[in-house]
Amino acid sequence: MCPICREKNSNTMKIKIILLLVIATLKLNAQNNSYAKSNLKIWKNAKSITLAVANAMPEDKYNYRPTEDVKSFGQQMAHIANSMRSMEMRFLNDAGWNQSEPNANDMTKNELIKFLESSFGQVIATIDALSETDLTKAGKQFGDPALNKEQSIHFIYDHITNHRAKAVLYLRLNKINPPAYRFN
């Protein structure tokens, strides 16, 4: 082979190797920047805020409810933890959830906080394990409209926010300053 052809082949090979490296880097970055992975910080923040709200209420006020027809503060915490796991199992893991919501009156503040920590930990781990393909699969199927797994993550987050906001109101009604809200 002539020296010019050898040089062209060598340059062609270098270009091919560089292109392969660029493609591999792009694929790796795409996996690291997935929707689920990019939202882990938001979920960890939600965990932190929710635990701060739970810790702000004195234990002797965990049975407080502004009216008889609403959940107590403690039951709001139990509901957040249990429903988060229920929705995670049904909507994200395609599995059943047959545990009924525990009665907060039978739990201490520390037990409820551990329940919240555990539930958030499980949900965050599940979200972290989802691939981009997983996110497009069916999630919440009851009601209208049905949701894919990505939309179901939003649904679960919205549900947590709804009940945490109620708990914040309970703090204010007891003249307790709630933790400052933050998104990230």
Phi, psi and omega per residue, in radians:
M1 nan 2.405 -3.109
C2 -1.252 2.720 -3.103
P3 -1.036 -0.593 -3.137
I4 -1.192 -0.758 3.117
C5 -1.123 -0.714 3.127
R6 -1.074 -0.729 3.136
E7 -1.153 -0.717 3.110
K8 -1.097 -0.772 3.123
N9 -1.095 -0.686 3.125
S10 -1.134 -0.769 3.111
N11 -1.164 -0.679 3.101
T12 -1.091 -0.738 3.126
M13 -1.123 -0.735 3.110
K14 -1.067 -0.762 3.128
I15 -1.093 -0.749 3.124
K16 -1.088 -0.735 3.134
I17 -1.134 -0.754 3.120
I18 -1.083 -0.764 3.115
L19 -1.084 -0.742 3.102
L20 -1.075 -0.729 3.108
L21 -1.123 -0.728 3.114
V22 -1.102 -0.793 3.136
I23 -1.096 -0.771 3.133
A24 -1.091 -0.716 3.118
T25 -1.129 -0.755 3.123
L26 -1.081 -0.745 3.120
K27 -1.108 -0.749 3.133
L28 -1.100 -0.770 3.109
N29 -1.132 -0.652 3.111
A30 -1.097 -0.695 3.112
Q31 -1.180 -0.700 -3.124
N32 -1.263 -0.381 -3.106
N33 -1.846 0.465 -3.125
S34 -1.139 2.804 3.120
Y35 -0.950 -0.881 -3.079
A36 -1.070 -0.810 -3.117
K37 -1.128 -0.677 -3.110
S38 -1.218 -0.318 -3.141
N39 -1.680 -0.037 -3.136
L40 -1.060 -0.682 3.129
K41 -1.080 -0.700 3.125
I42 -1.125 -0.732 3.128
W43 -1.184 -0.687 3.095
K44 -1.135 -0.628 3.071
N45 -1.159 -0.738 3.101
A46 -1.055 -0.703 3.087
K47 -1.055 -0.845 -3.114
S48 -1.050 -0.798 -3.129
I49 -1.158 -0.769 -3.123
T50 -1.094 -0.738 3.102
L51 -1.153 -0.618 3.085
A52 -1.126 -0.696 3.082
V53 -1.116 -0.806 -3.142
A54 -1.070 -0.691 3.138
N55 -1.268 -0.472 -3.087
A56 -1.189 -0.538 -3.113
M57 -1.422 2.210 3.064
P58 -1.098 2.593 -3.082
E59 -0.999 -0.628 -3.110
D60 -1.233 -0.117 3.105
K61 -1.872 0.089 -3.123
Y62 -1.144 -0.355 3.082
N63 -1.577 0.004 -3.113
Y64 -1.125 2.393 2.993
R65 -2.507 2.363 -3.093
P66 -1.158 -0.555 3.055
T67 -2.465 2.823 -3.073
E68 -1.171 -0.384 -3.040
D69 -1.612 0.230 3.122
V70 -2.164 2.865 3.120
K71 -1.171 2.601 3.004
S72 -1.252 2.932 3.085
F73 -0.985 -0.843 3.136
G74 -1.046 -0.691 -3.142
Q75 -1.209 -0.546 3.034
Q76 -1.048 -0.757 -3.141
M77 -1.140 -0.775 3.115
A78 -1.105 -0.678 -3.134
H79 -1.152 -0.764 3.109
I80 -1.006 -0.883 -3.076
A81 -1.113 -0.830 -3.075
N82 -1.233 -0.783 -3.099
S83 -1.204 -0.577 3.087
M84 -1.064 -0.809 3.118
R85 -1.164 -0.729 3.134
S86 -1.033 -0.843 -3.122
M87 -1.196 -0.657 3.090
E88 -1.043 -0.845 -3.109
M89 -1.123 -0.816 -3.069
R90 -1.309 -0.774 -2.999
F91 -1.566 -0.559 -3.053
L92 -1.842 -0.518 -3.107
N93 -1.845 -0.027 -3.132
D94 0.920 0.708 -3.120
A95 -2.215 2.865 3.115
G96 -1.418 2.852 3.061
W97 -2.463 1.915 -3.073
N98 -2.003 0.241 3.096
Q99 -1.486 2.242 3.100
S100 -1.421 2.770 -3.126
E101 -1.134 2.257 -3.136
P102 -1.206 2.694 3.079
N103 -1.426 1.990 -3.096
A104 -1.059 -0.446 3.118
N105 -1.128 -0.380 -3.137
D106 -1.634 0.084 -3.076
M107 -2.148 2.601 3.043
T108 -1.443 2.927 3.060
K109 -0.994 -0.810 -3.131
N110 -1.080 -0.679 3.100
E111 -1.124 -0.712 3.115
L112 -1.154 -0.705 3.122
I113 -1.141 -0.714 3.086
K114 -1.113 -0.652 3.090
F115 -1.090 -0.776 3.089
L116 -1.069 -0.837 -3.136
E117 -1.020 -0.796 3.142
S118 -1.109 -0.786 -3.129
S119 -1.100 -0.818 3.099
F120 -1.060 -0.740 3.135
G121 -1.019 -0.774 3.134
Q122 -1.127 -0.793 -3.106
V123 -1.142 -0.755 3.134
I124 -1.086 -0.723 3.107
A125 -1.108 -0.701 3.116
T126 -1.128 -0.808 3.132
I127 -1.053 -0.743 -3.137
D128 -1.061 -0.556 -3.091
A129 -1.463 -0.211 -3.105
L130 -1.276 2.402 3.054
S131 -1.622 2.951 3.085
E132 -1.051 -0.649 3.104
T133 -1.136 -0.745 3.112
D134 -0.978 -0.692 -3.054
L135 -1.105 -0.407 -3.123
T136 -1.522 -0.174 -3.114
K137 -1.362 2.872 -3.107
A138 -1.030 2.410 3.069
G139 -2.088 -1.942 3.124
K140 -1.175 2.118 -3.071
Q141 -1.894 -0.316 3.133
F142 -1.471 2.763 3.138
G143 1.362 -3.140 -3.103
D144 -2.241 2.132 0.083
P145 -1.618 2.850 2.973
A146 -1.193 2.687 -3.081
L147 -2.174 2.608 2.977
N148 -1.447 3.127 -3.060
K149 -1.143 -0.663 3.100
E150 -1.065 -0.817 3.116
Q151 -1.144 -0.593 3.113
S152 -1.127 -0.612 3.069
I153 -1.061 -0.744 3.086
H154 -1.094 -0.726 -3.141
F155 -1.056 -0.814 -3.141
I156 -1.092 -0.779 -3.140
Y157 -1.077 -0.765 3.130
D158 -1.079 -0.696 3.135
H159 -1.113 -0.757 3.090
I160 -1.040 -0.832 -3.116
T161 -1.038 -0.713 3.132
N162 -1.019 -0.862 -3.084
H163 -1.337 -0.549 3.063
R164 -1.156 -0.658 3.105
A165 -1.090 -0.680 3.082
K166 -1.104 -0.736 3.136
A167 -1.116 -0.661 3.080
V168 -1.073 -0.727 3.098
L169 -1.070 -0.710 3.107
Y170 -1.061 -0.683 3.079
L171 -1.065 -0.851 -3.121
R172 -1.069 -0.693 3.125
L173 -1.144 -0.354 3.071
N174 -1.750 0.278 3.106
K175 1.027 0.633 3.077
I176 -1.926 2.193 3.101
N177 -1.267 2.140 3.137
P178 -1.304 2.802 3.042
P179 -1.053 2.584 3.127
A180 -1.137 2.428 3.097
Y181 -1.307 2.477 3.020
R182 -2.612 2.590 -3.132
F183 -1.685 -0.565 3.112
N184 -2.612 nan nan
